[in-house]
């Protein structure tokens, strides 16, 4: 995704939405906006990291496991990361891990520890796009239903309601 960044505007570092300079917080993500100059510096730093990154993984490179799953999913994820310029290794968990039967084999996806932040960013963006979450307000996803509190905020729709009811009256999400 190519951004046209104007130094006089503000930008969300998460969803890349553009805002007028007097606005402080992203309406979608609820996080503090960056100035165009800050966003340009961030994009340039990211491009420099990608340009300096080699696609070759050396035996001495410290590695981190980012996901475990079926062979096809891990191969697709590996291809996605490679498109982002991030190398990875998909390997069997252990020699005892059976690759026969109806379940099939599973792989561990490893990335260099130094690439981890870029991997997390890429996976978050990919998840938001493939699940359609980029079109929804996810700012309340961390809301917790607390029966000791007088009021709760529904994490699904944001409706505030009395905790005497175990169900959100707006969307019907049940907390019992």
TORPALO-572545 format. One record per residue: y, z, x of N, C-alpha, C, CB in turn. Coordinates in steps of 0.2 Angstrom, whole numbers, plus 5000, padded with zeros to 4 digits. Glycine has a CB too. Layout:
BEGIN
YZXYZXYZXYZX...
END
This chain:
BEGIN
499450005004500050005000500650005004500050064995501049955004501749945008502249975004501849875009502650025007503150055004503850025006503150135005504350015002504949995004505450065003505249934999505550095009505850155009506650155010505550205014506950175006507750175006507950245009508050164999508350245014508550315017508950355013508950295023509250325008509750365003509350394997510250325001508750374996508350404991507850454993507950344987507450484988506950534990506250514988507150604987505750544991505050514990504650574989504850464995504050564985503550614985503050604991503250614978502950654995502450635000501750634998502550695005501650644992500950644989500750584985500750704985501250564980501050504976501550444978501150524969502050454983502550404985503050384980502150344988503050424974503550404969504250404972503550444963504750364969505450364972505850404967505650294973506350434970506850474966507550464968506650554965508050484964508750484966508850544971509250494960509350544975509450594980509550664978509950574985509850674971509950734969509350774966510450734963508750734965508150764963507750804968507750714959507550864967507250904972506450904972507450974972506150894966505450904965505150844962505250964961504550824964504150774960503950784953503550754965504150744949503950764942503250754940504350714937502850724944502150714943501750764947501850644946501850774954501550824958501750894958501450794965502450894957502750964957502850994964502251014953502950944969503050964975503750944978502450944980503950974983504650964986504650884988504851014991505150854987505250784989505550784996505750744984505450724999505650715006506250665006505150685011506750665010507250615010506950555013507850635015507250495012507050435014506950435022507550375012507350465025507350475033506750515035507950505036506550565031505950605033505350565031505950675029505350525026504750485024504650435029504850455016505250395031505150345036504850375042505850315037505050435044504750465050504050485049505150535052503850505043503150525042502750455042503150555035502950405039502550345039502450315046502950285034503050315050502950295057502550335061503650295060502550405060502050445064501350425062502150515062501250415055500550395053500350325056500550395045500750285056500650215059500450225067501150165058500850265070500650275077500050305078501250315080499850355074499150385075498650335073499150445070498750295068498250245067498150195073498350205060498750175075498750125081498350155087499450105083498450215088498150245094497450265093498550315096497250265087496550285085496050225088496450295078495550245091495050195093494450205087494750215100494150145086493650145081492950165084493550075078492950175091492350195094492250265094492350165101491750295092491550365092491150385098491250395086491450425103491050445109490650505108491550455114490150505112489650565111489950635112489050565116490550635116490850695117491450715112491150695124491550665107492050685102491750735097492150615098492150785096492050835091491950805084492550895091491450825080491350795074491350845068490750755073491550825062491550865056491250835051492250895054490750865047490450835041490950845035489750875039491050785032491550785026491150775020492050725027490550745020490250735013489450725015490450675010489050745010488350735010488150705003487950805010487750655003487550614997487050564998488150594994486950524993486450474993486650414998486350444986486250385000486350335006486850285003485650295007486850254997487250204995488050234995487050174989488050294992488750324991489050334998488750384987488650355003488950375009489150305013488450415014488750255012488850195015489550165012488250145014489650165006490250145002490850185005490150154995490750255006491250295008491450275015491050365007490950265019491050245026491450175027490350235030491250125022491650065022492350075020491350015017492450125015493150135013493550165019493150185007493250215022493650245028493750195033493150305031493250145035493350095040493950055038492750055041494050035031494649995029495250035030494549985021495250095030495850145032495950145039495750205028495550125043495550125051495250195053496250125053494850225050494550285052493750275053494650345046493550285059492850275060492450335058492650265068491750325056491350385054490650365056491450395046490250415055489450415056489150435050489250445063488650395048488250415042487550435045488250365036487350495045486650515048486250555044486850545055485550555045485150595042485250665043484350575043485150705038485250775039484850815044485250815032484150795043483650825048483050785048483550895047482650785053482050745053481550755048481750745060481550825045481150845040481350815033481050915040481950795033482250765026481850705024482950755027481550705019481050655017481550595014480550675012481350535015481750485012481350445007481950435018480750475005480350445000480450474993479650435002480150444988480150474982480650444977480150544982480750474971481250444967481950464968481050474960482050514972482750544974483050494979482750614976482650474984482950434989483250484994483450384987483450455000483750485005484450505004483650455012484650555008485350575008485550575016485450655005486250565016486550555023487150605023486750485024487250625029487850665030488450615033487750725035489050625031489550575034489950625038489950545028489950605044490350635050490950595052489950655056491550635053492150605056492350645062492750595051492750615066493050655072493450705069493450605077493450765072493850815069494650805070493750885074494750765075495450745076495750695070495550705082495250665067495450615061495450655054494950555061495250715054495150755048495650745043494950825049496350765045496850765041496950695037497550785044496850635041496950575039496350555034496950515044495750585035495250575031495350605024494550605034495650675024495750705018496250675014496050775020496750645017497350605013497050545010497850595018496650505014496350445011495850465005495950415017495450515006494950535001495350554995494450585003495850594995496250614990496550554986496850664992496850514990497150454986496550414983497450404992496050404986495450364983495250394977494950354988495150464977494950504971495450494965494850574973496050504967496550494962496550424958497250514964496450374963496450304960495850294956496550254966495250304959494650294955494450334949494050294960494750394948494650434943495250424937494650504945495750384939496350374935496750434935496050364928496650484939497150544939497850524942496850594944497950474945498550454947499050444941498550394952498750434935499250424929499350484925498850374925499050544928499050604924499350664928498350624922499650704924499950764927499350814929500450804922499250824935498750874937499050944940498250844943499650954938499951014941499651074938500751014940499351074933499051134930498351144931499151134922498051104935497351104936497051174939497151044941497551204943497351274946497451334941497751284952497651314935497751374930497151404928498151344924497151474928496551514927496651554920496451564932496151544916496151584910495951654911495651554904496451704910496351774912496351814905496851804917495751844903495751874897496151944897494951894895496351974902496752024903497452014901496652064909497651944902498351924901498451914894498551864905499151924892499351914885499251834883500051944884499451794888499551724887499151684892500251704886498951624891498651584896498951514895497851584895498851474901499051404901498451364901499551394906498351324897497751284897497751234903497651244890497251234907497351184913497251114911496751204918496951104905496851034903497551004900496351024898497851034896498451004893499151044894498351004885499051104897499751144898499951184893500251094900499651184887499851224881499751294883499451204875500251334881500251404882500051434875500951434884499551484875499251514869499051584871498651474867498951624865498751694866497951694868498751734859497851744873497151754875496651784870497151794882496951804864496451824859496051764856496951854853496251704857495851654856495551624862496251594852494851614862494551584868494551514868493751614868494951484864494951404864495651384864494551374858495851334867496551304867496651274860496651254873497151304857497251274850497551194850497751314846497751174856498051114856497551054858498551104862497151074863496651014865495851034864496651004872495751104862495151124860494651144866494751074857494951144872494551174878494351244877494951164885493651254878493451324876493351364883492751314873493551424883493451464889492951524888494151504890492551524882492051574881491451564885491951584874
END
